[in-house]
Amino acid sequence: MSPSVRNNKKDIKNDLQLDRYENVKKTIKSYQKFIRENFKFVGENFAYEARSIHYDQKKKSKGIYGTASKKDLLELKEEGINAQMIPWVEDKDN
């Protein structure tokens, strides 16, 4: 096989990987848009707010999102509080 054919196969593989990456990034961004429009951002207070919603008799009308450490998420899970970690893509292009 000539080097040009090998390079073309490599280029095609790289293009496919780039396409997959862009598709995943687009999907994540659409989830982010949905979350921003339908959930309340609580920033670094996520664990506190999640406990407040869970233990308070009053239910919040809107879900929440924010940041939490892996330790916080494990503790929430141990308390029976459902919280999920999702990937987040920054708006700036890299």
KEDONU-723349 format. One record per atom (N, C-alpha, C): residue number from 1; residue in three letters; atom name; y, z, x. Coordinates in pm, 1 decimal. Atoms other than C-alpha are relative to their C-alpha. Layout:
REM KEDONU-723349
[node NUM, 'ALA', 'CA', [Y, Z, X]]
...
***
This chain:
REM KEDONU-723349
[node 1, 'MET', 'N', [-117.7, 0.0, 84.4]]
[node 1, 'MET', 'CA', [0.0, 0.0, 0.0]]
[node 1, 'MET', 'C', [123.6, 0.0, 88.6]]
[node 2, 'SER', 'N', [-120.6, 10.0, -81.5]]
[node 2, 'SER', 'CA', [337.2, -93.5, 138.2]]
[node 2, 'SER', 'C', [92.2, 119.3, -26.5]]
[node 3, 'PRO', 'N', [-93.5, -113.1, 18.4]]
[node 3, 'PRO', 'CA', [608.2, 172.0, 190.9]]
[node 3, 'PRO', 'C', [92.6, -17.5, -119.6]]
[node 4, 'SER', 'N', [-92.1, 20.5, 112.4]]
[node 4, 'SER', 'CA', [832.8, 10.4, -72.3]]
[node 4, 'SER', 'C', [-67.0, 34.7, -132.8]]
[node 5, 'VAL', 'N', [72.0, -34.8, 122.0]]
[node 5, 'VAL', 'CA', [563.2, 52.1, -339.0]]
[node 5, 'VAL', 'C', [-10.9, 151.3, -11.4]]
[node 6, 'ARG', 'N', [8.6, -145.9, 0.4]]
[node 6, 'ARG', 'CA', [514.3, 415.0, -239.3]]
[node 6, 'ARG', 'C', [133.7, 61.6, -39.8]]
[node 7, 'ASN', 'N', [-132.4, -51.8, 33.6]]
[node 7, 'ASN', 'CA', [888.0, 477.4, -257.5]]
[node 7, 'ASN', 'C', [32.1, -21.7, -147.1]]
[node 8, 'ASN', 'N', [-24.1, 26.3, 141.8]]
[node 8, 'ASN', 'CA', [904.7, 314.2, -599.8]]
[node 8, 'ASN', 'C', [-75.5, 99.7, -86.5]]
[node 9, 'LYS', 'N', [76.5, -99.1, 75.9]]
[node 9, 'LYS', 'CA', [627.6, 542.0, -727.7]]
[node 9, 'LYS', 'C', [65.5, 137.3, 11.1]]
[node 10, 'LYS', 'N', [-67.5, -128.5, -20.4]]
[node 10, 'LYS', 'CA', [807.5, 839.6, -578.0]]
[node 10, 'LYS', 'C', [129.1, 5.2, -81.4]]
[node 11, 'ASP', 'N', [-124.2, 7.6, 77.1]]
[node 11, 'ASP', 'CA', [1135.1, 726.5, -735.5]]
[node 11, 'ASP', 'C', [-27.5, 15.3, -149.5]]
[node 12, 'ILE', 'N', [36.3, -9.1, 141.5]]
[node 12, 'ILE', 'CA', [966.1, 685.1, -1074.4]]
[node 12, 'ILE', 'C', [-35.7, 143.7, -35.0]]
[node 13, 'LYS', 'N', [37.9, -139.5, 23.8]]
[node 13, 'LYS', 'CA', [813.9, 1033.3, -1045.3]]
[node 13, 'LYS', 'C', [123.9, 89.2, -2.6]]
[node 14, 'ASN', 'N', [-123.6, -79.0, -3.0]]
[node 14, 'ASN', 'CA', [1153.1, 1180.0, -951.1]]
[node 14, 'ASN', 'C', [84.2, -24.2, -124.6]]
[node 15, 'ASP', 'N', [-74.5, 32.5, 121.8]]
[node 15, 'ASP', 'CA', [1319.0, 997.5, -1242.2]]
[node 15, 'ASP', 'C', [-61.7, 68.7, -122.0]]
[node 16, 'LEU', 'N', [67.3, -66.2, 112.2]]
[node 16, 'LEU', 'CA', [1056.4, 1132.9, -1483.9]]
[node 16, 'LEU', 'C', [26.8, 150.0, 0.9]]
[node 17, 'GLN', 'N', [-28.0, -143.7, -9.6]]
[node 17, 'GLN', 'CA', [1108.0, 1485.7, -1354.5]]
[node 17, 'GLN', 'C', [144.2, 28.8, -39.8]]
[node 18, 'LEU', 'N', [-140.4, -16.9, 36.2]]
[node 18, 'LEU', 'CA', [1484.6, 1446.0, -1389.8]]
[node 18, 'LEU', 'C', [17.9, -14.0, -150.7]]
[node 19, 'ASP', 'N', [-6.1, 17.6, 145.6]]
[node 19, 'ASP', 'CA', [1441.8, 1315.9, -1746.8]]
[node 19, 'ASP', 'C', [-52.3, 123.2, -72.1]]
[node 20, 'ARG', 'N', [56.7, -121.1, 61.2]]
[node 20, 'ARG', 'CA', [1220.9, 1614.7, -1833.0]]
[node 20, 'ARG', 'C', [96.8, 116.8, 11.8]]
[node 21, 'TYR', 'N', [-96.8, -107.2, -22.2]]
[node 21, 'TYR', 'CA', [1473.6, 1853.1, -1680.1]]
[node 21, 'TYR', 'C', [117.0, -13.8, -96.7]]
[node 22, 'GLU', 'N', [-113.6, 23.5, 89.1]]
[node 22, 'GLU', 'CA', [1756.8, 1694.9, -1878.6]]
[node 22, 'GLU', 'C', [-37.9, 27.4, -145.5]]
[node 23, 'ASN', 'N', [46.1, -27.4, 136.6]]
[node 23, 'ASN', 'CA', [1550.7, 1713.6, -2201.5]]
[node 23, 'ASN', 'C', [-11.3, 150.2, -25.1]]
[node 24, 'VAL', 'N', [11.4, -146.5, 13.5]]
[node 24, 'VAL', 'CA', [1473.8, 2082.3, -2143.2]]
[node 24, 'VAL', 'C', [138.3, 61.8, -6.2]]
[node 25, 'LYS', 'N', [-137.0, -52.2, -2.9]]
[node 25, 'LYS', 'CA', [1838.4, 2152.1, -2060.3]]
[node 25, 'LYS', 'C', [69.6, -26.6, -133.1]]
[node 26, 'LYS', 'N', [-60.5, 34.7, 128.7]]
[node 26, 'LYS', 'CA', [1949.3, 1971.1, -2377.0]]
[node 26, 'LYS', 'C', [-54.6, 89.5, -111.1]]
[node 27, 'THR', 'N', [62.2, -86.5, 100.4]]
[node 27, 'THR', 'CA', [1702.3, 2173.2, -2587.5]]
[node 27, 'THR', 'C', [54.0, 142.8, 10.9]]
[node 28, 'ILE', 'N', [-52.8, -135.6, -21.1]]
[node 28, 'ILE', 'CA', [1817.3, 2502.0, -2434.0]]
[node 28, 'ILE', 'C', [144.0, 8.5, -49.2]]
[node 29, 'LYS', 'N', [-140.0, -1.3, 44.5]]
[node 29, 'LYS', 'CA', [2181.1, 2410.8, -2496.9]]
[node 29, 'LYS', 'C', [11.1, -3.1, -152.4]]
[node 30, 'SER', 'N', [-4.6, 1.4, 146.5]]
[node 30, 'SER', 'CA', [2105.0, 2335.1, -2862.9]]
[node 30, 'SER', 'C', [-37.0, 137.6, -55.3]]
[node 31, 'TYR', 'N', [33.1, -136.8, 41.1]]
[node 31, 'TYR', 'CA', [1938.0, 2678.3, -2895.8]]
[node 31, 'TYR', 'C', [119.6, 92.4, 22.3]]
[node 32, 'GLN', 'N', [-117.1, -82.1, -29.4]]
[node 32, 'GLN', 'CA', [2241.9, 2837.1, -2730.6]]
[node 32, 'GLN', 'C', [108.2, -19.2, -105.4]]
[node 33, 'LYS', 'N', [-100.9, 28.2, 102.5]]
[node 33, 'LYS', 'CA', [2473.3, 2666.5, -2977.8]]
[node 33, 'LYS', 'C', [-36.0, 70.9, -130.5]]
[node 34, 'PHE', 'N', [46.1, -67.1, 121.3]]
[node 34, 'PHE', 'CA', [2264.1, 2795.8, -3268.3]]
[node 34, 'PHE', 'C', [20.8, 151.4, 11.1]]
[node 35, 'ILE', 'N', [-13.9, -144.5, -20.8]]
[node 35, 'ILE', 'CA', [2264.1, 3148.1, -3123.4]]
[node 35, 'ILE', 'C', [146.2, 40.9, -6.3]]
[node 36, 'ARG', 'N', [-143.4, -33.2, 1.3]]
[node 36, 'ARG', 'CA', [2641.7, 3150.0, -3062.8]]
[node 36, 'ARG', 'C', [58.2, -4.1, -141.5]]
[node 37, 'GLU', 'N', [-53.3, 16.1, 135.3]]
[node 37, 'GLU', 'CA', [2705.3, 3034.5, -3420.6]]
[node 37, 'GLU', 'C', [-57.7, 99.9, -99.6]]
[node 38, 'ASN', 'N', [68.3, -81.6, 99.6]]
[node 38, 'ASN', 'CA', [2462.3, 3272.3, -3591.7]]
[node 38, 'ASN', 'C', [-26.9, 144.6, 40.0]]
[node 39, 'PHE', 'N', [25.1, -135.5, -47.1]]
[node 39, 'PHE', 'CA', [2441.7, 3588.1, -3381.2]]
[node 39, 'PHE', 'C', [127.8, 57.1, 60.3]]
[node 40, 'LYS', 'N', [-115.9, -68.3, -57.2]]
[node 40, 'LYS', 'CA', [2694.1, 3845.0, -3260.3]]
[node 40, 'LYS', 'C', [-26.0, 27.3, 147.7]]
[node 41, 'PHE', 'N', [11.9, -26.2, -143.1]]
[node 41, 'PHE', 'CA', [2750.3, 3860.7, -2883.7]]
[node 41, 'PHE', 'C', [39.9, 143.6, 29.0]]
[node 42, 'VAL', 'N', [-28.2, -140.1, -32.0]]
[node 42, 'VAL', 'CA', [2728.4, 4220.0, -2759.3]]
[node 42, 'VAL', 'C', [3.5, 24.9, 150.6]]
[node 43, 'GLY', 'N', [-10.9, -11.9, -145.3]]
[node 43, 'GLY', 'CA', [2732.7, 4150.9, -2385.7]]
[node 43, 'GLY', 'C', [-103.9, 91.6, 60.8]]
[node 44, 'GLU', 'N', [89.9, -89.9, -73.0]]
[node 44, 'GLU', 'CA', [2585.0, 4416.5, -2161.6]]
[node 44, 'GLU', 'C', [-45.9, 118.7, -84.7]]
[node 45, 'ASN', 'N', [38.8, -109.8, 89.8]]
[node 45, 'ASN', 'CA', [2551.9, 4657.0, -2456.4]]
[node 45, 'ASN', 'C', [-122.1, -35.5, -84.9]]
[node 46, 'PHE', 'N', [108.8, 48.1, 83.6]]
[node 46, 'PHE', 'CA', [2246.4, 4470.7, -2585.7]]
[node 46, 'PHE', 'C', [-100.9, 110.0, -33.4]]
[node 47, 'ALA', 'N', [102.3, -102.7, 25.5]]
[node 47, 'ALA', 'CA', [1992.9, 4756.5, -2546.0]]
[node 47, 'ALA', 'C', [54.1, 107.0, -94.8]]
[node 48, 'TYR', 'N', [-60.9, -100.5, 87.4]]
[node 48, 'TYR', 'CA', [2230.3, 5008.6, -2705.1]]
[node 48, 'TYR', 'C', [11.8, -50.9, -142.8]]
[node 49, 'GLU', 'N', [-18.4, 57.9, 133.7]]
[node 49, 'GLU', 'CA', [2311.7, 4777.6, -2996.6]]
[node 49, 'GLU', 'C', [-133.7, -23.7, -70.0]]
[node 50, 'ALA', 'N', [132.6, 22.9, 59.5]]
[node 50, 'ALA', 'CA', [1944.5, 4688.2, -3050.5]]
[node 50, 'ALA', 'C', [-57.5, 131.0, -52.3]]
[node 51, 'ARG', 'N', [47.2, -131.4, 46.8]]
[node 51, 'ARG', 'CA', [1854.9, 5058.1, -3072.5]]
[node 51, 'ARG', 'C', [79.0, 45.6, -122.4]]
[node 52, 'SER', 'N', [-84.5, -39.7, 111.4]]
[node 52, 'SER', 'CA', [2148.0, 5120.3, -3303.5]]
[node 52, 'SER', 'C', [-44.7, -69.2, -128.5]]
[node 53, 'ILE', 'N', [46.8, 73.9, 117.5]]
[node 53, 'ILE', 'CA', [2028.6, 4848.7, -3541.3]]
[node 53, 'ILE', 'C', [-137.2, 50.5, -42.9]]
[node 54, 'HIS', 'N', [137.7, -39.7, 30.0]]
[node 54, 'HIS', 'CA', [1666.0, 4961.1, -3518.1]]
[node 54, 'HIS', 'C', [-7.3, 138.2, -65.2]]
[node 55, 'TYR', 'N', [11.0, -137.6, 48.2]]
[node 55, 'TYR', 'CA', [1722.1, 5333.0, -3576.5]]
[node 55, 'TYR', 'C', [95.0, 32.3, -114.3]]
[node 56, 'ASP', 'N', [-96.5, -23.6, 106.7]]
[node 56, 'ASP', 'CA', [2017.9, 5311.5, -3814.8]]
[node 56, 'ASP', 'C', [-57.7, -51.7, -131.5]]
[node 57, 'GLN', 'N', [50.5, 42.1, 129.9]]
[node 57, 'GLN', 'CA', [1929.5, 5290.3, -4183.9]]
[node 57, 'GLN', 'C', [71.8, -124.8, -50.6]]
[node 58, 'LYS', 'N', [-75.4, 118.4, 41.8]]
[node 58, 'LYS', 'CA', [2200.5, 5028.8, -4235.4]]
[node 58, 'LYS', 'C', [-42.8, -118.3, 85.8]]
[node 59, 'LYS', 'N', [36.7, 120.2, -74.5]]
[node 59, 'LYS', 'CA', [2084.7, 4684.5, -4138.9]]
[node 59, 'LYS', 'C', [122.9, -86.4, 20.4]]
[node 60, 'LYS', 'N', [-111.1, 89.5, -30.1]]
[node 60, 'LYS', 'CA', [2329.5, 4452.3, -3971.4]]
[node 60, 'LYS', 'C', [-25.6, -133.7, -68.8]]
[node 61, 'SER', 'N', [15.2, 128.1, 67.6]]
[node 61, 'SER', 'CA', [2396.7, 4126.2, -4151.7]]
[node 61, 'SER', 'C', [-25.5, -113.3, 98.5]]
[node 62, 'LYS', 'N', [13.4, 103.4, -101.7]]
[node 62, 'LYS', 'CA', [2389.2, 3932.5, -3826.4]]
[node 62, 'LYS', 'C', [-80.4, 55.0, 116.9]]
[node 63, 'GLY', 'N', [73.5, -39.7, -119.2]]
[node 63, 'GLY', 'CA', [2147.8, 3943.8, -3533.8]]
[node 63, 'GLY', 'C', [94.2, 8.0, 119.2]]
[node 64, 'ILE', 'N', [-82.7, -15.2, -119.5]]
[node 64, 'ILE', 'CA', [2272.3, 4011.2, -3183.2]]
[node 64, 'ILE', 'C', [-62.7, -73.5, 117.9]]
[node 65, 'TYR', 'N', [48.4, 48.8, -128.0]]
[node 65, 'TYR', 'CA', [2245.4, 3860.0, -2839.0]]
[node 65, 'TYR', 'C', [90.8, 52.4, 109.4]]
[node 66, 'GLY', 'N', [-75.5, -50.5, -113.0]]
[node 66, 'GLY', 'CA', [2357.1, 3970.9, -2497.0]]
[node 66, 'GLY', 'C', [-89.1, 5.5, 121.5]]
[node 67, 'THR', 'N', [78.2, -10.8, -122.7]]
[node 67, 'THR', 'CA', [2225.2, 4072.3, -2159.6]]
[node 67, 'THR', 'C', [-67.0, 135.5, 8.0]]
[node 68, 'ALA', 'N', [75.6, -123.2, -20.6]]
[node 68, 'ALA', 'CA', [1963.7, 4329.4, -2071.8]]
[node 68, 'ALA', 'C', [-90.1, -20.3, 121.4]]
[node 69, 'SER', 'N', [91.0, 7.9, -114.3]]
[node 69, 'SER', 'CA', [1753.0, 4409.5, -1770.1]]
[node 69, 'SER', 'C', [-144.1, -7.4, -49.6]]
[node 70, 'LYS', 'N', [142.2, 2.0, 35.8]]
[node 70, 'LYS', 'CA', [1376.7, 4362.5, -1766.5]]
[node 70, 'LYS', 'C', [-46.2, 140.6, -37.9]]
[node 71, 'LYS', 'N', [34.1, -139.1, 31.0]]
[node 71, 'LYS', 'CA', [1349.5, 4742.0, -1765.8]]
[node 71, 'LYS', 'C', [43.1, 35.0, -141.9]]
[node 72, 'ASP', 'N', [-48.4, -25.1, 136.3]]
[node 72, 'ASP', 'CA', [1563.4, 4763.1, -2081.1]]
[node 72, 'ASP', 'C', [-90.3, -66.5, -103.0]]
[node 73, 'LEU', 'N', [86.4, 71.8, 94.3]]
[node 73, 'LEU', 'CA', [1348.3, 4500.5, -2252.3]]
[node 73, 'LEU', 'C', [-136.4, 66.9, -13.9]]
[node 74, 'LEU', 'N', [128.3, -71.3, 6.6]]
[node 74, 'LEU', 'CA', [1028.3, 4687.4, -2162.3]]
[node 74, 'LEU', 'C', [13.5, 128.5, -80.6]]
[node 75, 'GLU', 'N', [-22.1, -124.5, 74.8]]
[node 75, 'GLU', 'CA', [1172.2, 5012.8, -2296.5]]
[node 75, 'GLU', 'C', [17.3, -29.1, -149.2]]
[node 76, 'LEU', 'N', [-16.6, 37.3, 140.6]]
[node 76, 'LEU', 'CA', [1280.1, 4841.5, -2619.7]]
[node 76, 'LEU', 'C', [-135.4, -32.9, -62.4]]
[node 77, 'LYS', 'N', [133.0, 36.5, 49.4]]
[node 77, 'LYS', 'CA', [930.6, 4697.6, -2658.4]]
[node 77, 'LYS', 'C', [-85.1, 124.9, -24.4]]
[node 78, 'GLU', 'N', [75.1, -125.0, 14.7]]
[node 78, 'GLU', 'CA', [775.4, 5043.1, -2604.1]]
[node 78, 'GLU', 'C', [44.9, 77.7, -123.1]]
[node 79, 'GLU', 'N', [-53.6, -68.1, 117.6]]
[node 79, 'GLU', 'CA', [1000.1, 5173.6, -2883.6]]
[node 79, 'GLU', 'C', [-26.8, -77.8, -128.4]]
[node 80, 'GLY', 'N', [29.8, 80.8, 118.1]]
[node 80, 'GLY', 'CA', [879.4, 4899.4, -3116.7]]
[node 80, 'GLY', 'C', [114.6, -88.7, -43.8]]
[node 81, 'ILE', 'N', [-115.7, 83.5, 30.1]]
[node 81, 'ILE', 'CA', [1202.7, 4702.6, -3101.1]]
[node 81, 'ILE', 'C', [-26.1, -139.1, 56.4]]
[node 82, 'ASN', 'N', [28.1, 136.7, -40.8]]
[node 82, 'ASN', 'CA', [1150.5, 4328.9, -3091.8]]
[node 82, 'ASN', 'C', [123.4, -62.9, 63.4]]
[node 83, 'ALA', 'N', [-107.2, 68.4, -72.2]]
[node 83, 'ALA', 'CA', [1371.4, 4163.2, -2829.5]]
[node 83, 'ALA', 'C', [-65.5, -105.4, 88.6]]
[node 84, 'GLN', 'N', [54.7, 110.5, -78.1]]
[node 84, 'GLN', 'CA', [1312.7, 3833.7, -2654.6]]
[node 84, 'GLN', 'C', [96.3, -41.2, 109.9]]
[node 85, 'MET', 'N', [-79.6, 54.5, -108.5]]
[node 85, 'MET', 'CA', [1432.0, 3692.5, -2325.3]]
[node 85, 'MET', 'C', [-6.1, -152.1, -12.3]]
[node 86, 'ILE', 'N', [-2.2, 145.8, 4.9]]
[node 86, 'ILE', 'CA', [1543.3, 3330.8, -2336.5]]
[node 86, 'ILE', 'C', [79.7, -52.7, 118.7]]
[node 87, 'PRO', 'N', [-79.4, 56.8, -110.4]]
[node 87, 'PRO', 'CA', [1669.8, 3100.6, -2062.5]]
[node 87, 'PRO', 'C', [139.4, -34.3, -49.5]]
[node 88, 'TRP', 'N', [-138.6, 30.2, 37.2]]
[node 88, 'TRP', 'CA', [2043.6, 3046.1, -2061.0]]
[node 88, 'TRP', 'C', [57.3, -93.8, 104.2]]
[node 89, 'VAL', 'N', [-58.0, 99.7, -89.9]]
[node 89, 'VAL', 'CA', [2217.0, 2742.9, -1909.7]]
[node 89, 'VAL', 'C', [151.3, 11.3, -8.3]]
[node 90, 'GLU', 'N', [-146.0, -6.9, -3.1]]
[node 90, 'GLU', 'CA', [2578.4, 2773.1, -1800.6]]
[node 90, 'GLU', 'C', [57.7, -136.4, -36.4]]
[node 91, 'ASP', 'N', [-63.5, 123.3, 44.0]]
[node 91, 'ASP', 'CA', [2818.3, 2511.6, -1937.0]]
[node 91, 'ASP', 'C', [40.5, -91.5, 114.7]]
[node 92, 'LYS', 'N', [-42.7, 84.0, -112.1]]
[node 92, 'LYS', 'CA', [2928.8, 2392.6, -1594.9]]
[node 92, 'LYS', 'C', [-118.2, -82.5, 50.8]]
[node 93, 'ASP', 'N', [103.8, 88.6, -53.7]]
[node 93, 'ASP', 'CA', [2734.2, 2104.3, -1441.5]]
[node 93, 'ASP', 'C', [-29.1, 35.7, 144.9]]
[node 94, 'ASN', 'N', [40.4, -28.1, -138.7]]
[node 94, 'ASN', 'CA', [2536.4, 2167.3, -1123.2]]
[node 94, 'ASN', 'C', [-67.9, -119.7, 58.3]]
***
